Amino acid sequence: MLGFYAFNNEVESCNVTVCTLPNCLCASSNPPINLKPSEIPQLVMLTFDDAVNILNFNYYTQLFDNRKNPDNCSISTMYFIQHEYTDYKYVHQLWSRGHEISLHSITHQVPNYYWQTLSVDGLKREFADQIKLIAKFAKIPTKDIQGMRLPFLQLSGDNSFKMINESGLKYDCSWSTRAYIDSGLFPYTLDYKSPQDCPIGPCPTTPIPGVWVVPMVNWRDALGYPCAMVDGCYSLPSDENKLLDLIKQNFHRHYNGTRSPFGFYMHASWFQNVINLNAYKRFLDYLQGFQNVYLVSVQKALEWMQNPKPLNKLNSQWSCTGFKPDTCVPKSCRLMKDSSERYMTICDSTCPRVYPWIGNPLGV
């Protein structure tokens, strides 16, 4: 593995002869190992931020249950979980159905400046400790929790990536890009200085070997403005057919281009508008008509990036294990956070003594 480099005006650019898979990959708009776009699958990553609870869980089952990829394996989506207001029974159910659970911090607090300036140790309290919290209360193996997204997509320079490296995580999916909307940008590692633009800085300036960046390639809304989170787009059509057409336009920019992974990043509250929900469902139905489009979690997308195979050899790419047993025996706990009540449903026989929070993720 390459060591750290001190950056200066003559910083070393990524060396494709040294930086090789499976653990190092230069940033590029082109598919890895000289594959042609027509030879590779179009990976689609459906992600959701914030709490998982009764307010949104039914959307996920309604939209994703019984959907298959072209290899006849179930599709997989992913959830960047914040702690507060999360029902860990539902988190366990999503995991048992083959979806990915990832980190979105314990506190998710404002203002943005908090995240912008947070130290490596502070980020460990928010994210590394959240691994322990989710593992215990959602009954999920720690090895299955590999990635993170910073609240508000607010980067903290080198610090969050150093935290990933030091905490045994694998990737970040917080870093948006506007410069690569047309060309696309594949996931890459931070073994060298990144060429990615930095809309919500500060961005990292130090190589951090082996940590994967999963770029959030922006969409264009109905007026052409860039947006990283779909529900944060400035202008979206209020007509279902026009909204579906806009979603397809953003998808085909990837599919008809370099086929870099297409991200549909959002919050489930967007579905409270039935027009949005129906357009999203119709888009999923549309994707199911392609034999070269795979709806996968970020972990599965990175599995392909580390061992890229063309479409004619893709059936052996991912294991098709089906659903895992749901072993959660839910327990409802009434706790206090400051002077407010919090009801927390967990997959554990004993309620925590106090409400789990930063500095005390298990509530002991």
C-alpha positions as CSV (number, residue, x, y, z in Angstrom):
1,M,0.0,0.0,0.0
2,L,1.2,3.5,-0.9
3,G,2.3,5.8,1.9
4,F,1.1,9.4,2.6
5,Y,2.4,12.2,0.5
6,A,2.9,15.8,1.5
7,F,1.1,18.0,-1.1
8,N,2.8,21.0,-2.7
9,N,2.7,22.8,-6.0
10,E,4.2,19.8,-7.7
11,V,1.9,17.2,-6.2
12,E,2.2,13.7,-7.7
13,S,-0.6,12.8,-10.1
14,C,-2.2,9.3,-9.9
15,N,0.1,6.7,-11.5
16,V,-2.0,4.0,-13.2
17,T,0.9,1.6,-13.3
18,V,1.3,1.7,-9.6
19,C,-2.3,2.3,-8.5
20,T,-4.0,-0.9,-9.4
21,L,-7.0,-2.9,-8.3
22,P,-8.3,-4.2,-6.1
23,N,-7.2,-1.7,-3.5
24,C,-6.2,1.3,-5.6
25,L,-7.9,3.1,-8.5
26,C,-7.2,6.4,-10.1
27,A,-10.1,8.9,-10.5
28,S,-11.5,8.6,-14.0
29,S,-14.6,9.1,-16.1
30,N,-13.8,6.0,-18.0
31,P,-14.6,2.4,-16.9
32,P,-11.8,0.5,-15.2
33,I,-9.3,-1.9,-16.8
34,N,-10.0,-0.3,-20.3
35,L,-13.5,-1.8,-20.6
36,K,-15.8,0.0,-23.0
37,P,-19.0,1.5,-21.7
38,S,-21.0,-0.9,-23.8
39,E,-19.3,-3.8,-22.1
40,I,-20.2,-3.0,-18.5
41,P,-23.3,-3.0,-16.4
42,Q,-25.0,0.3,-15.6
43,L,-25.0,0.3,-11.8
44,V,-27.8,2.2,-10.1
45,M,-27.5,3.1,-6.5
46,L,-30.7,4.0,-4.6
47,T,-29.9,5.6,-1.3
48,F,-31.9,7.2,1.5
49,D,-30.7,9.5,4.4
50,D,-31.8,10.0,8.0
51,A,-34.0,8.0,10.3
52,V,-35.7,4.7,9.5
53,N,-39.1,4.3,11.2
54,I,-42.8,3.6,10.6
55,L,-43.1,6.8,8.7
56,N,-41.0,5.5,5.8
57,F,-40.5,1.8,6.2
58,N,-43.6,1.0,4.2
59,Y,-42.4,2.9,1.2
60,Y,-39.3,0.7,1.1
61,T,-41.2,-2.5,1.2
62,Q,-43.8,-1.3,-1.3
63,L,-41.1,-0.2,-3.7
64,F,-38.3,-2.8,-3.4
65,D,-39.7,-6.1,-2.3
66,N,-39.9,-8.7,-5.1
67,R,-37.7,-6.8,-7.5
68,K,-34.9,-8.7,-9.2
69,N,-31.8,-7.8,-11.2
70,P,-31.0,-9.4,-14.5
71,D,-29.1,-12.1,-12.7
72,N,-32.3,-13.0,-10.9
73,C,-30.9,-11.8,-7.5
74,S,-32.9,-9.4,-5.4
75,I,-32.0,-5.7,-5.9
76,S,-30.2,-4.0,-3.0
77,T,-30.6,-0.4,-1.8
78,M,-28.9,1.5,1.0
79,Y,-29.7,3.6,4.0
80,F,-27.5,6.2,5.6
81,I,-28.9,6.0,9.2
82,Q,-29.0,8.8,11.7
83,H,-29.6,7.6,15.3
84,E,-32.4,9.9,16.6
85,Y,-35.9,8.7,15.8
86,T,-34.7,5.5,14.2
87,D,-36.6,2.3,14.9
88,Y,-33.9,-0.4,15.0
89,K,-36.4,-3.2,14.4
90,Y,-36.9,-1.8,10.9
91,V,-33.2,-1.3,10.3
92,H,-32.7,-5.0,11.1
93,Q,-35.5,-5.9,8.6
94,L,-33.9,-3.9,5.8
95,W,-30.6,-5.6,6.5
96,S,-32.2,-9.0,6.6
97,R,-33.7,-8.4,3.2
98,G,-30.3,-7.8,1.7
99,H,-30.1,-4.0,1.8
100,E,-27.1,-2.1,3.1
101,I,-27.0,-0.1,6.3
102,S,-24.5,2.7,6.6
103,L,-23.6,5.6,8.8
104,H,-25.0,9.1,8.9
105,S,-23.9,10.2,12.4
106,I,-25.3,9.8,15.9
107,T,-26.4,13.5,16.4
108,H,-26.9,14.8,12.8
109,Q,-26.7,18.2,14.5
110,V,-26.7,21.7,13.1
111,P,-25.1,24.0,12.1
112,N,-23.0,22.8,9.1
113,Y,-20.0,24.5,10.7
114,Y,-19.9,21.7,13.3
115,W,-19.2,19.1,10.6
116,Q,-16.9,21.4,8.6
117,T,-14.5,21.8,11.5
118,L,-15.0,18.5,13.4
119,S,-11.7,16.7,14.4
120,V,-10.8,13.1,13.6
121,D,-11.6,12.2,17.2
122,G,-14.9,14.0,17.0
123,L,-15.8,12.2,13.8
124,K,-15.0,8.9,15.5
125,R,-17.5,9.7,18.3
126,E,-20.1,10.4,15.6
127,F,-19.4,7.6,13.2
128,A,-17.1,4.9,14.6
129,D,-19.2,4.8,17.8
130,Q,-22.4,4.6,15.6
131,I,-21.1,1.3,14.3
132,K,-21.3,-0.1,17.9
133,L,-24.7,1.4,18.4
134,I,-26.2,-0.1,15.2
135,A,-24.5,-3.4,15.7
136,K,-26.0,-3.8,19.2
137,F,-29.5,-2.3,18.8
138,A,-30.2,-3.4,15.2
139,K,-28.4,-6.7,15.6
140,I,-26.2,-6.3,12.5
141,P,-22.6,-7.6,12.2
142,T,-20.1,-4.7,12.3
143,K,-18.4,-6.1,9.2
144,D,-21.5,-5.3,7.2
145,I,-21.3,-1.6,8.0
146,Q,-18.6,-0.2,5.7
147,G,-19.6,3.4,4.6
148,M,-20.7,6.8,5.7
149,R,-22.3,10.0,4.5
150,L,-21.8,13.3,6.3
151,P,-24.9,15.3,7.3
152,F,-25.8,18.0,4.8
153,L,-23.0,16.6,2.6
154,Q,-20.7,19.0,4.6
155,L,-17.1,17.7,4.1
156,S,-14.4,18.3,6.8
157,G,-11.3,18.2,4.7
158,D,-8.9,15.3,5.4
159,N,-10.5,14.5,8.7
160,S,-13.5,12.3,7.8
161,F,-11.4,10.3,5.4
162,K,-8.7,9.8,8.0
163,M,-11.4,8.7,10.4
164,I,-12.6,6.2,7.8
165,N,-9.1,4.9,7.4
166,E,-8.5,4.6,11.2
167,S,-11.9,3.1,12.0
168,G,-11.9,0.2,9.6
169,L,-14.5,1.6,7.3
170,K,-14.2,1.5,3.5
171,Y,-15.8,4.4,1.7
172,D,-17.4,7.8,1.8
173,C,-20.4,8.9,-0.2
174,S,-20.7,12.6,0.7
175,W,-18.6,14.3,-1.9
176,S,-20.8,15.9,-4.6
177,T,-19.5,16.9,-8.0
178,R,-20.8,19.4,-10.6
179,A,-17.8,19.3,-12.9
180,Y,-18.5,15.7,-13.8
181,I,-22.2,15.8,-14.6
182,D,-21.7,15.2,-18.3
183,S,-18.7,12.9,-18.2
184,G,-19.6,11.0,-15.1
185,L,-17.0,9.9,-12.5
186,F,-16.4,6.3,-11.3
187,P,-15.6,5.5,-7.6
188,Y,-11.9,5.8,-6.9
189,T,-9.4,5.6,-4.0
190,L,-7.6,8.5,-2.3
191,D,-4.1,7.1,-2.8
192,Y,-3.4,10.3,-4.7
193,K,-4.8,13.9,-4.7
194,S,-8.3,13.9,-6.1
195,P,-9.1,16.0,-9.2
196,Q,-12.8,16.2,-8.1
197,D,-14.3,19.6,-7.7
198,C,-15.4,20.7,-4.2
199,P,-18.9,22.4,-4.0
200,I,-19.2,21.9,-0.2
201,G,-15.7,22.2,1.1
202,P,-13.2,21.9,2.5
203,C,-12.3,18.8,0.6
204,P,-9.3,16.5,1.4
205,T,-5.8,17.6,0.3
206,T,-3.8,14.7,1.6
207,P,-3.7,11.2,0.0
208,I,-5.3,8.6,2.3
209,P,-4.5,5.2,0.7
210,G,-7.2,2.6,0.4
211,V,-10.2,4.8,1.2
212,W,-12.8,4.8,-1.5
213,V,-14.6,7.9,-2.7
214,V,-18.1,7.2,-4.2
215,P,-18.7,10.5,-6.0
216,M,-22.2,12.0,-5.8
217,V,-22.5,13.0,-9.4
218,N,-25.1,15.8,-9.5
219,W,-28.3,15.7,-11.4
220,R,-29.7,18.6,-13.5
221,D,-33.2,19.8,-12.5
222,A,-35.8,21.1,-14.9
223,L,-34.0,24.5,-15.2
224,G,-30.6,22.9,-15.6
225,Y,-29.4,23.7,-12.1
226,P,-27.2,21.0,-10.5
227,C,-28.4,19.2,-7.4
228,A,-26.8,16.3,-5.4
229,M,-30.0,15.2,-3.5
230,V,-33.0,14.8,-5.7
231,D,-35.4,16.2,-3.1
232,G,-33.1,19.2,-2.9
233,C,-33.4,20.1,-6.6
234,Y,-34.5,23.7,-7.1
235,S,-37.0,22.9,-9.9
236,L,-38.8,19.6,-10.4
237,P,-41.9,19.2,-12.5
238,S,-45.2,18.9,-10.6
239,D,-46.6,16.7,-13.4
240,E,-45.9,12.9,-13.0
241,N,-45.0,12.2,-16.6
242,K,-42.7,15.2,-16.9
243,L,-41.0,14.3,-13.6
244,L,-40.5,10.7,-14.9
245,D,-39.0,12.2,-18.1
246,L,-36.6,14.3,-16.1
247,I,-35.5,11.3,-14.0
248,K,-34.9,9.3,-17.2
249,Q,-32.9,12.2,-18.7
250,N,-30.5,12.2,-15.8
251,F,-30.3,8.4,-15.9
252,H,-29.5,8.3,-19.7
253,R,-26.7,10.8,-19.2
254,H,-24.9,8.0,-17.5
255,Y,-26.3,5.0,-19.5
256,N,-25.6,6.6,-22.9
257,G,-22.3,8.0,-21.7
258,T,-19.5,6.3,-19.8
259,R,-21.9,4.3,-17.6
260,S,-20.4,5.6,-14.4
261,P,-22.7,4.5,-11.5
262,F,-26.0,6.5,-11.4
263,G,-27.0,7.7,-8.0
264,F,-30.6,8.4,-7.0
265,Y,-29.9,10.1,-3.6
266,M,-32.8,11.4,-1.5
267,H,-34.8,11.5,1.7
268,A,-38.0,9.3,2.0
269,S,-40.0,12.4,2.9
270,W,-40.0,13.2,-0.8
271,F,-42.5,10.4,-1.2
272,Q,-45.2,12.2,0.8
273,N,-46.1,13.8,-2.5
274,V,-47.8,11.0,-4.4
275,I,-46.6,12.4,-7.7
276,N,-43.0,11.8,-6.7
277,L,-43.8,8.4,-5.3
278,N,-45.5,7.3,-8.5
279,A,-42.8,8.7,-10.8
280,Y,-40.1,6.9,-8.7
281,K,-42.0,3.6,-8.9
282,R,-42.5,4.0,-12.7
283,F,-38.8,4.7,-13.0
284,L,-37.9,1.4,-11.2
285,D,-40.4,-0.4,-13.5
286,Y,-38.6,1.2,-16.5
287,L,-35.2,0.1,-15.3
288,Q,-36.4,-3.5,-14.9
289,G,-36.8,-3.6,-18.7
290,F,-33.0,-3.4,-19.2
291,Q,-30.9,-6.5,-19.2
292,N,-27.7,-4.5,-18.4
293,V,-28.9,-2.3,-15.5
294,Y,-28.3,-3.5,-11.9
295,L,-29.8,-1.8,-8.8
296,V,-27.2,-2.4,-6.2
297,S,-26.0,-1.1,-2.8
298,V,-22.8,1.0,-2.7
299,Q,-20.9,-2.1,-1.2
300,K,-22.0,-4.1,-4.2
301,A,-21.0,-1.4,-6.6
302,L,-17.5,-1.3,-5.0
303,E,-17.3,-5.1,-5.3
304,W,-17.7,-4.6,-9.0
305,M,-15.2,-1.7,-9.1
306,Q,-12.5,-3.8,-7.3
307,N,-13.1,-6.8,-9.6
308,P,-14.7,-5.4,-12.8
309,K,-16.2,-7.9,-15.1
310,P,-17.9,-7.3,-18.5
311,L,-21.6,-8.1,-18.9
312,N,-20.9,-11.5,-20.5
313,K,-19.2,-12.6,-17.3
314,L,-21.4,-10.8,-14.8
315,N,-23.4,-13.7,-13.5
316,S,-20.5,-14.8,-11.3
317,Q,-19.9,-11.2,-9.9
318,W,-22.2,-11.2,-6.8
319,S,-23.3,-13.9,-4.6
320,C,-27.1,-14.3,-4.6
321,T,-27.9,-15.3,-1.1
322,G,-31.4,-14.2,-0.7
323,F,-32.9,-12.9,2.5
324,K,-31.3,-13.5,5.9
325,P,-33.4,-14.7,8.8
326,D,-35.0,-11.9,10.7
327,T,-33.8,-12.6,14.2
328,C,-34.9,-9.3,15.8
329,V,-37.1,-9.7,18.9
330,P,-38.2,-6.1,19.3
331,K,-38.3,-4.3,22.6
332,S,-39.7,-0.8,23.1
333,C,-37.7,1.4,25.5
334,R,-39.0,4.7,27.0
335,L,-36.0,6.9,27.6
336,M,-35.2,10.6,28.2
337,K,-33.0,12.8,26.1
338,D,-32.4,16.0,28.0
339,S,-36.0,16.8,29.1
340,S,-37.8,15.1,26.2
341,E,-39.1,11.5,25.9
342,R,-37.7,9.2,23.3
343,Y,-39.2,5.9,22.4
344,M,-36.6,3.6,21.0
345,T,-37.3,0.1,19.5
346,I,-34.3,-2.2,19.7
347,C,-33.4,-5.8,18.9
348,D,-32.0,-6.4,22.4
349,S,-33.6,-7.9,25.5
350,T,-32.4,-5.1,27.8
351,C,-33.1,-1.4,27.4
352,P,-30.2,0.9,27.7
353,R,-29.9,2.7,31.0
354,V,-29.9,6.2,29.3
355,Y,-30.7,7.3,25.8
356,P,-27.7,6.4,23.6
357,W,-25.9,9.5,22.4
358,I,-22.5,10.8,21.5
359,G,-19.9,9.8,24.1
360,N,-22.2,7.0,25.3
361,P,-23.4,5.1,22.2
362,L,-24.6,2.1,24.1
363,G,-26.4,4.1,26.8
364,V,-24.7,2.4,29.7
